[in-house]
Structure formats: C-alpha cells, structure tokens
C-alpha cells in the first residue's frame, strides 16, 4: 500500500512540475525568434528599403518596405511565431506578383529588432508598423491590407480594432492560445495556466471590414477547426479559402488555389 501511495505521490508531483514549467516557460513555448537574417528581397532582384522605427514604448523595430509603382494597395505583413522576415521571401514574391506594395517587419526580439517579447509588446509592434506606414511612407490608410499568418493573425485582428484596414487576411489563424493549448495539451489545465492569450474571439466579432480567412485541413500545428471557428465568429463581409498542405508550406503547395483565392478576394475590394 505504501509503495502504491509513493507511486501516486510521484505521479502527482511530476504532473504539478509539468504544470509549473508550462506556466513559467510558456513564452518560450509560443515564441521562437531567430536573430539571423538569411536573405533579403534583393536576392531575387526586388527593390526594398531597410527601415527602423520605434514603438510607443521606445523599442526599435526593423522591417523592409518594398514599394511597387502603381501598387493596388499596401500589405502590412505580420508573420508567424518563428524565424524572422527573411524566412518570408516566398510570400513577398506572391504579394508583389499580385500588384501589392509590402511592409513586413520583425517583432521585438526577432531579427534586427530590439526589446523583449510580450503579448502586449507585440500588439504595440503592429500598431507602430501601421503608424510608420501612414506617417513616414504616407500610405493612405484606406489602401492598407492587413495580412497575418498564424500568430500574426492575432496581431492584425487586434490592430483592426483600433484602425480598420481596407481588408484583413488571416491565414492559419486560431481563436486564442488557450484554445490552441487545449488541442495540443488536452491533459493540462491550459486555461488556468495561461498567462499569454492572443485572444481574437471577441475582437473579430466587431470587425466590419472585408475579411479573408485561409486554412488547410492538413495543418499540423493550428487545427483547421480553430481557423473555421474564428471565421464563424466574424461578421460579414467575409470569405473562407480552404487550401491544402502543412502549416508552414500550405500556401506554397496549394499553388494556384492559394494565389487565385487571394486574387479573387483583392478583386472584390475594387482595387
């Protein structure tokens, strides 16, 4: 009996230790920044400018502004939770081919940006990026399209609650980190442990701009059901584009399905 009780105590202790680590280390479990810039748009002959700008809390951020003569609109690009802007060259090429100027930037602690990661900090980073576009590049706010992939989708949804864009595109998106955590770690009390939320459920319900949601049923990181749920919570006008392939490569392996879906959505905006 004592032996059995000892085993139970060990199991409970191990479980509580895992819970404690999940509570303390969750930022490291969500954010995977990379400092090294491995390539630039110049690699495929595209004109771009290195830009640095400051957030409201005085953090210096780095990004690339990629102009295009007679651009249909400008995409404010919020990337996912890993890597940095230099890992998004394929997306830059796609948006440029669609006739769009692009501003892509790194969040605090990513790439050449300063600061320390926090949920509120990343929201501030997105606001600073929009402010840079409007005030420094003099881009008409009515011609800015927000694009967020994965973690970036939560940032553009939050940003849109302050400044509505021409349109918003949320790719491989999720409702909230607690919802995502429950899917990945169903044996943990995720809601009790969550200090980081990136919750778009209430925010998306108030967005009246045109919205495109993109997701793959084969996404192995963010379940399709969460992307679909966020779409269902959003008011009209909205469109859902189903693609195929993995979380990080679906936009490429889907080929024309992805590109034509973007083209059709942009066309519906009258630009």
N, C-alpha and C positions, 0 to 999 in steps of 0.2 A: 504493500500500500504506500509506504514511504517512497519507494522507487517510482511509483506511478505519479505521486504528488510532485516529486522532484522534476520529472519529465514535463508535467503540466506547467510548473513554475518557469522552467527553461523556455518552453514554447511561448508562454505569455510574455516573458522578459524579452525574447527575441523579437516578438511582434511589436512590442512597445518601442524597442530600439529602432526598428524599421520606421515606425510612425514618427519618431523623433527626428531621424535623419531626413525623412521626406519633408517634414516641417522646416527644418533648418536649411536644407540644401535645395529647396525647390527651384530657386532661381537658376542654379546650375543644371537642373533637370529640364528647364524650359528654354534657356538662352544658351546658344553655342557660338559666341562671336569668334571671328578669325581676324587677326590683325594684318595678315599678309595680302597685299593687292597683287594678284597673279597675272592680270591682264587689264587692258583698257579698250575702249571703243576704237582707239586708233589702230588696234590690231587688224580690224577689217576696214580701215580707211574712212572711218566716220569722224567728222569734226565734233569735238567736245571741249568743254572747259572744266578744269578743276575749280571748284568753288568751296569756300569756307564761310560759315555763317554761325551766328550764335543763337542759343535758345534763351527763353525768358529767365532761366536760372544760370545764365552765363557759361554754358557748356559749348565748346567749339565743335561743330559738326562738319563733316566733309561730304561732298557729293559731286556728281557730274551733271552739268547741264548740257544737253545735246539738242542744239537748235535744228530747225528744218525750215527752209524757205517755203512760205505759203502753207504752213502746217495747218491741218484741220482743227487741231486742239493741242493742248499740252497735257501729258500724263504725269501726274505726281505718283511715283512708284515707291511703295513701301514693301520691302522684301520680307522674306521669312525669318525664322529664328536662328538660322545657322549661316556661317560664312560671312560674306560681305558683298558689296556692289559688284566686285569683279567676277563673281560667280553668276551674274545675271545677263551676260552678253547675248545669249540666245534670245531672251525676252526683248532686249533692246533692239535687236535686229528685226524682230517681228513687229514691234510697235512702230518702228521707223518705216518699215515697208508699208504700213497701213496709213502713212502720211501724218504721223504724230511727232511733235517735239516731246522730249522726255527729260524729266528731272528725277534722278534716282540718288538717294543719299544713304549714308550709313548712320544707324542709331548710335547713341553713346556706347562706347567700349567696342564698337565694331570698326574694322578697317582703320582709317586715319582719324576717326572721331575720338574726342576726349570723353571724360566723365565716367560715371559708374552706372551700371544697369539698374533700372527700377521700372515698374509698370507706369507710374506717374511720369517718370522721366521720358519714357518712350512716347507717351501721349504728347508731351511737350515738344519732343523732337519733330513729330509730324506737324504740329502747329507752326513750329519755326520754319520748316521746309516750305509750307504754303505761304507764310509771310515773306520768305525770301523770293519766291516766285512772283508774288504780287508787287512787292515794294522794290526789289532790286532788278528783277528781269522785266518788270512792268507787264506781266501776263494778265490779261483780262480774267478776273475770277470766274466769269461766265463761260470761259473756254478751258477750264481745267477739269480733267477727268481724274478721279482718284482711283488708283489700282493698288489693291493689297492682296498679297499671296500668303496664305497660311497665317502666321502671327500678324503679318501686315494688314490682314483684313480687319482685325480688331482695331488697329490704329486708324484706318481710314473711316471706319464706321464711327468711331469716337470723334474724329476730326469733323465729319459731316454734321454732327450735332451742333457744332459751333459755326461752321461755314458750309453751306450746301454747295456742292460742285455742280458742274454741268451734268455729270453722271458718276456713278460709282460701280466699280467692278471688284467683286470679292471672289477670289479663286482659292479653292481648297480651304474653305473657311470653317469655323466652328462657332458654337453658341457661346461657350465660356470654357476656361481652363478647368473648373471643377467638373463640368460635363464631360470634357475630354478625359480628365483623370479617372473618372468613374469607368469609362470604357477600357482604359489601359490597365488600371489597377483596381479591379472590382472588389478586391479583398481588403482595400484600405478605406478608412472613413475620410474620403477625399474632401468633402465639404467642410468637415471640422478642421482639417489640416491646412486648407488653402489660405495662403497669405496673398497669392497672386491670382487675379481673376480674369482679366481681359474679357469682361462680360459684355457681349453685344446684344443680348436678348431684348432688353428694354430700349436700348439706343436705336436699334434698327427699326423698331416699330414706329418711330417718329420721322423717318426719312422719306421725304416726298419726291426726291429726285429720281430719275430713271436708274434702275439697278440691274446689273447682270451678275448672276451667281454661277460659278463654274465648279464642277466637281466630278471626280471619277469614282465609280463603284469599286475600283481596284486600289483605291488609296489605302495604303497600309499603315499610315500614320494618323491621319484625321478621317474618321469614319464618314462615309457618304451620308449617313443618316443625320449627322450634325450639320453638314452643309445644307442638306434639304430642309432641316428644321429651321435654320436661320432664314432661308428663303420663304418658308411658310409664315414666319413671323413678320416679314417685311410687307409694307403696304404696296399697292400698285403706284406707279408702273414698275414692273419687274419682269425679268426673264431668267429662265434656268437653262444653262447649257451643260449637258452631260457629255463628258469626254471619257477616254479610256486611259489606262496606264497607271503608273505608280505616282506617289505624292510628288516626287521631285522631277519626274520625267514625263508625266502625262501630257503636259502642254506641248511637248515635242513629239511624242509618239502618236498623239492624236492627229497630227498633221493638219490636213485641210479642214477637218471637223472643228478644230480649235480656231484656226485663222478665219475661216468663213463665218463662224459664230461671232467672233469679235467684229468682223467687217459688217455683218448684218446689224449688230447692235449699234455700232457707230453710225451706220446709215440711218437708223431710226431716230437719231438725235438731230438729223438735219444738218450735219456738218460734212 
